[in-house]
Amino acid sequence: MSSRLIAGIVAGICGTFFLGYCIYFDRKRRSDPMFKQKLVEKRREANQAQKDASLEEMKNRVPDRKDAAAVQQFFLEEVQQGEDLLAQGDFEQAVKHLTNAVVVCSQPQQLLQVFHSTLPEHVFQMLVESLNNIQNTATQKSEDGDSLD
């Protein structure tokens, strides 16, 4: 027998053992009674971390409210980016930018009325949910003693 044939047989046996090892532990992991609960909790934590990171990112990007020109420029950029993403069909990212625009807007109720009449209904609902999430997060942080500024 040649050394190449022996090496091929050894590699095949090792590969088979590794595949069996993976299948065994995957079944063991899935048969754990707490598997689904752990998976849901892990996804919830990841989702919360993503929301917190998004809020922090927005907080870092928002200009100083005392600088009216910078706030207006930020508002216009966010609305433009939201419109561009809507045209491309990327509704989640569009809602993020439109949410940022509503947050810095001096008259958010009027802006929401305009969005309600111009945006598709499902996109407007996503926008309202996003604003509610931001408001709930801000309320929770203020109750915990953290400041948004």
C-alpha positions as CSV (number, residue, x, y, z in Angstrom):
1,M,0.0,0.0,0.0
2,S,1.2,3.4,-0.8
3,S,1.6,6.2,1.7
4,R,-1.0,8.3,-0.2
5,L,-3.6,5.6,0.2
6,I,-2.9,5.2,3.9
7,A,-3.1,9.0,4.4
8,G,-6.4,9.1,2.5
9,I,-7.9,6.3,4.6
10,V,-6.7,7.9,7.9
11,A,-8.1,11.3,6.8
12,G,-11.4,9.6,5.9
13,I,-11.6,7.8,9.3
14,C,-10.7,11.1,11.2
15,G,-13.4,13.0,9.2
16,T,-16.0,10.3,10.0
17,F,-15.2,10.5,13.7
18,F,-15.3,14.3,13.7
19,L,-18.7,14.2,11.9
20,G,-20.0,11.7,14.4
21,Y,-18.7,13.8,17.3
22,C,-20.5,16.9,15.9
23,I,-23.8,15.0,15.4
24,Y,-23.6,13.5,18.9
25,F,-23.1,16.8,20.7
26,D,-25.7,18.6,18.5
27,R,-28.3,16.0,19.5
28,K,-27.2,16.3,23.1
29,R,-27.5,20.1,23.0
30,R,-30.9,20.1,21.3
31,S,-32.3,17.5,23.7
32,D,-31.5,19.7,26.6
33,P,-34.8,20.8,28.2
34,M,-33.5,24.3,28.7
35,F,-32.3,24.7,25.1
36,K,-35.2,26.7,23.7
37,Q,-35.3,28.9,26.8
38,K,-31.6,29.6,26.6
39,L,-31.9,30.3,22.9
40,V,-34.8,32.7,23.3
41,E,-32.9,34.5,26.2
42,K,-29.7,34.7,24.1
43,R,-31.7,36.3,21.2
44,R,-33.4,38.7,23.5
45,E,-30.1,39.8,25.0
46,A,-28.6,40.3,21.5
47,N,-31.7,42.3,20.4
48,Q,-31.5,44.5,23.5
49,A,-27.8,45.0,23.0
50,Q,-28.4,46.0,19.3
51,K,-31.1,48.5,20.4
52,D,-28.8,50.0,23.1
53,A,-26.0,50.2,20.5
54,S,-28.3,51.9,18.1
55,L,-29.5,54.4,20.7
56,E,-25.8,55.1,21.7
57,E,-24.9,55.6,18.0
58,M,-27.8,58.0,17.5
59,K,-26.9,59.9,20.7
60,N,-23.3,60.3,19.5
61,R,-24.4,61.5,16.1
62,V,-27.1,64.0,17.2
63,P,-25.7,67.6,17.1
64,D,-25.9,70.0,20.0
65,R,-29.5,71.2,20.3
66,K,-28.3,74.7,20.9
67,D,-26.8,74.9,17.4
68,A,-29.9,75.3,15.2
69,A,-28.0,75.1,11.9
70,A,-26.4,71.8,12.9
71,V,-29.7,70.4,14.0
72,Q,-31.4,71.5,10.8
73,Q,-28.6,70.0,8.7
74,F,-28.8,66.7,10.6
75,F,-32.6,66.7,10.2
76,L,-32.4,67.2,6.5
77,E,-29.7,64.6,6.1
78,E,-31.7,62.0,8.0
79,V,-34.9,62.7,6.1
80,Q,-33.0,62.5,2.8
81,Q,-31.3,59.2,3.7
82,G,-34.7,57.8,4.9
83,E,-36.3,58.7,1.6
84,D,-33.4,57.2,-0.4
85,L,-33.6,54.0,1.5
86,L,-37.4,53.9,1.1
87,A,-36.9,54.2,-2.7
88,Q,-34.5,51.3,-2.5
89,G,-36.9,49.2,-0.5
90,D,-34.8,49.0,2.7
91,F,-37.6,49.8,5.1
92,E,-35.7,49.0,8.4
93,Q,-32.8,51.4,7.7
94,A,-35.2,54.0,6.4
95,V,-37.2,53.9,9.6
96,K,-34.1,54.3,11.6
97,H,-33.2,57.5,9.8
98,L,-36.7,58.8,9.8
99,T,-36.8,58.1,13.6
100,N,-33.7,60.2,14.0
101,A,-35.3,63.0,12.1
102,V,-38.4,62.9,14.3
103,V,-36.3,62.9,17.5
104,V,-34.5,66.1,16.6
105,C,-37.5,67.8,15.0
106,S,-38.9,70.8,16.9
107,Q,-42.5,69.9,15.9
108,P,-42.6,66.1,15.8
109,Q,-46.4,65.8,15.8
110,Q,-46.7,67.7,12.6
111,L,-43.9,65.7,11.0
112,L,-45.6,62.5,12.0
113,Q,-48.8,63.7,10.4
114,V,-46.9,64.4,7.2
115,F,-45.2,60.9,7.4
116,H,-48.6,59.3,8.0
117,S,-50.0,60.7,4.8
118,T,-46.9,60.1,2.7
119,L,-45.5,56.8,3.9
120,P,-46.9,53.3,3.3
121,E,-49.0,52.1,6.3
122,H,-46.6,49.3,7.3
123,V,-43.6,51.7,7.2
124,F,-45.4,54.3,9.3
125,Q,-46.3,51.6,11.9
126,M,-42.6,50.6,12.0
127,L,-41.8,54.2,12.6
128,V,-44.3,54.6,15.4
129,E,-43.0,51.4,17.0
130,S,-39.4,52.6,16.8
131,L,-40.3,55.9,18.4
132,N,-42.1,54.0,21.2
133,N,-39.1,51.8,21.7
134,I,-36.8,54.9,22.0
135,Q,-39.3,56.5,24.5
136,N,-39.5,53.3,26.6
137,T,-35.7,52.9,26.6
138,A,-35.3,56.6,27.6
139,T,-37.9,56.1,30.4
140,Q,-36.2,53.0,31.7
141,K,-32.8,54.7,31.7
142,S,-34.1,57.7,33.5
143,E,-35.7,55.4,36.1
144,D,-32.4,53.6,36.5
145,G,-30.7,57.0,37.2
146,D,-28.9,57.2,33.9
147,S,-29.0,60.4,31.9
148,L,-29.5,60.7,28.2
149,D,-27.3,63.7,28.0
